[in-house]
Amino acid sequence: MRNAQLTFSDLMPWLFKKVEMGMEFDQEMIECLNGTCPPEDAEAANCTIYRAVQNNPPDDRDFLSYVREGKVSAAKAKCDDWGLSVWCDMDAVEHARDVIPHFQERYIAAGEMGDGHGVLKASPSRKQARHFTFWNYANVKLSGAFEVVMPPVEEA
């Protein structure tokens, strides 16, 4: 049996349905990755998610993907670089702060997500077993959905 590969045109009906519902992802991301990002097994983010942010209150700059931020290490061909680094529970946040000192310098913001915000997939790493990637819909302004729940460590 041959491995079937989906083409962009195969995905068009699914994409149009999402657009009609106001649930459209970043068009450049879709084109760069031929409709394979976010991954098919990413699920609606019906939970509270936590994100390390620089600002209190969080603003739009706190919710840019590595690609949109223009990070030198970001790769447009890497799906995770189009998403946001998040956690789904405070224990995972505290663990991240313990193993990656950079997160100690950031505020931690929480936002209650639902079907209309985006999708989520576990993306564990060697240091962070409970890390997730979140891909928000293009029309969603996340800054208004989040509030700071934890100050940087030096402010605690």
C-alpha positions as CSV (number, residue, x, y, z in Angstrom):
1,M,0.0,0.0,0.0
2,R,1.4,3.4,-1.0
3,N,1.8,6.2,1.5
4,A,-0.8,8.9,0.6
5,Q,0.4,12.5,0.8
6,L,-2.1,15.2,1.3
7,T,-1.8,18.2,-1.0
8,F,-2.8,21.7,-0.3
9,S,-5.9,21.2,-2.6
10,D,-6.9,18.1,-0.5
11,L,-7.0,20.3,2.5
12,M,-9.0,23.2,1.0
13,P,-12.5,21.9,2.0
14,W,-11.3,21.6,5.6
15,L,-9.7,25.1,5.5
16,F,-12.8,26.7,4.0
17,K,-15.0,25.2,6.7
18,K,-12.6,26.7,9.4
19,V,-12.6,30.1,7.6
20,E,-16.5,30.2,7.6
21,M,-16.4,29.5,11.3
22,G,-13.9,32.4,11.8
23,M,-11.2,29.8,12.7
24,E,-8.4,30.5,10.2
25,F,-4.7,30.1,10.9
26,D,-1.9,32.3,9.7
27,Q,-2.1,32.1,5.9
28,E,1.7,32.3,5.5
29,M,2.1,29.4,7.9
30,I,-0.4,27.3,5.9
31,E,1.4,28.1,2.6
32,C,4.9,27.5,4.0
33,L,4.0,24.1,5.4
34,N,1.5,23.1,2.7
35,G,-1.4,22.9,5.1
36,T,0.4,20.5,7.5
37,C,0.6,22.9,10.4
38,P,-0.8,22.8,12.9
39,P,-0.5,19.1,13.0
40,E,-3.6,17.0,12.4
41,D,-3.5,15.6,16.0
42,A,-3.5,19.0,17.7
43,E,-6.7,19.5,19.7
44,A,-8.9,22.4,20.6
45,A,-7.4,24.2,23.6
46,N,-10.2,23.8,26.1
47,C,-8.2,24.6,29.2
48,T,-6.2,27.2,31.0
49,I,-2.8,27.8,29.4
50,Y,0.2,29.5,30.9
51,R,2.7,31.6,29.0
52,A,5.9,33.4,30.0
53,V,5.5,37.1,29.0
54,Q,7.6,40.2,29.3
55,N,4.8,42.7,30.0
56,N,2.2,43.2,32.8
57,P,-0.4,43.4,31.5
58,P,0.4,41.2,28.6
59,D,0.3,42.9,25.2
60,D,0.3,41.6,21.6
61,R,4.1,41.3,21.5
62,D,3.9,38.6,24.1
63,F,1.9,36.4,21.8
64,L,4.1,36.3,18.7
65,S,5.5,33.0,17.4
66,Y,9.3,32.7,16.9
67,V,8.7,33.2,13.2
68,R,6.6,36.4,13.7
69,E,9.0,37.7,16.3
70,G,11.8,37.3,13.7
71,K,14.0,35.2,15.9
72,V,17.2,34.3,14.2
73,S,16.8,30.6,15.1
74,A,13.2,30.4,13.9
75,A,12.6,28.3,10.8
76,K,9.5,28.9,8.7
77,A,9.6,25.2,7.7
78,K,9.3,24.1,11.3
79,C,5.7,23.9,12.5
80,D,6.5,24.5,16.2
81,D,8.2,27.8,15.4
82,W,4.8,29.1,14.2
83,G,3.2,28.2,17.5
84,L,3.5,29.6,21.1
85,S,5.4,27.9,23.9
86,V,2.9,27.2,26.7
87,W,2.1,25.0,29.7
88,C,-1.2,23.6,30.9
89,D,-0.6,23.5,34.7
90,M,1.3,25.5,37.3
91,D,3.5,22.5,38.2
92,A,4.8,22.5,34.7
93,V,5.4,26.3,34.9
94,E,7.3,25.9,38.2
95,H,9.4,23.1,36.7
96,A,10.2,25.2,33.6
97,R,11.4,28.0,35.9
98,D,13.6,25.6,37.8
99,V,15.3,24.2,34.8
100,I,15.4,27.2,32.4
101,P,16.5,30.4,34.3
102,H,15.3,32.7,31.5
103,F,11.7,32.0,32.6
104,Q,12.5,33.3,36.1
105,E,12.8,36.8,34.5
106,R,9.4,36.7,33.0
107,Y,5.8,37.1,34.2
108,I,3.6,34.1,33.9
109,A,0.2,34.9,32.4
110,A,-2.8,32.6,32.3
111,G,-5.7,32.5,29.8
112,E,-8.8,30.3,29.6
113,M,-8.9,29.0,26.1
114,G,-11.8,27.4,24.2
115,D,-12.7,26.1,20.8
116,G,-12.5,29.5,19.2
117,H,-8.9,30.4,20.3
118,G,-6.8,27.7,18.7
119,V,-5.3,24.3,19.0
120,L,-2.7,22.7,21.3
121,K,-0.3,19.7,21.1
122,A,2.1,18.3,23.6
123,S,5.7,19.1,22.5
124,P,7.9,17.7,25.3
125,S,11.6,18.4,25.4
126,R,14.5,16.9,27.3
127,K,14.2,19.6,30.0
128,Q,10.4,20.1,29.9
129,A,8.4,16.9,29.7
130,R,5.1,18.8,30.1
131,H,5.6,21.6,27.5
132,F,2.9,22.3,24.8
133,T,2.7,24.3,21.6
134,F,-0.3,26.4,21.0
135,W,-1.4,27.6,17.5
136,N,-3.9,30.4,17.8
137,Y,-6.4,31.4,15.1
138,A,-5.3,34.4,13.1
139,N,-8.3,36.6,14.2
140,V,-7.9,36.0,17.9
141,K,-6.3,38.7,20.0
142,L,-4.7,36.7,22.9
143,S,-3.5,39.6,24.9
144,G,-7.0,40.4,26.1
145,A,-7.6,36.8,27.2
146,F,-4.6,36.6,29.5
147,E,-3.7,38.1,32.9
148,V,-0.5,37.8,34.9
149,V,-0.7,35.2,37.7
150,M,2.9,35.1,38.7
151,P,5.6,37.8,38.8
152,P,9.2,37.3,37.8
153,V,11.2,35.5,40.6
154,E,13.1,38.6,41.6
155,E,9.8,40.4,42.2
156,A,8.2,37.6,44.2
